């Protein structure tokens, strides 16, 4: 077990939080994009 100082732990937590935020944001954008496409296909509405 390697002993980590507080600065390393803090930077690891910051990097992890940034990665999680960007991942969740991109997943939400993809979900909304595909959801609107599905609705448009269902109702035959091609123009946004």
N, C-alpha and C positions, 0 to 999 in steps of 0.2 A: 504494500500500500504506500503510494507516494504521497508525501505531505505537501499540500498546496497552500500557498499563502492567500490572503484575502483578495489581493489584486487579481490573481489568476482566476480564482473562483468567480469574482465579480465579472471579469471579461467573458468567461465561459457562459455565465448566466445571461449577459447582455447579448452575446452572439446567438444563443439559443432562442431568446425571446424575439430577436429580429427575424430569425429564420422562421419561427412559428407564425409570426405576424404576416410575413410575406406569403407563406404557404397558404394560410387561411384566407388571405385577401384574394389570391389567385384562384383558389377553389371556389370562393363565393362568386367571383366574376364569371368563371366557367359555368357554374350552376345557373346563374341568371341568364347567361347567353343561350345555353341549351334549352332552358325552360321557355324563353320567349320564342325560340325557333320551333319548339314542340307545339306551343299554343298557336303560332302562325300557321303551321302545317295542319293543325286540327280544324281551324276555322277557315282555311283557305285564304288567309290574309298575308300577302307577300310584301306589301309596303309597310314600312315602319312609321 
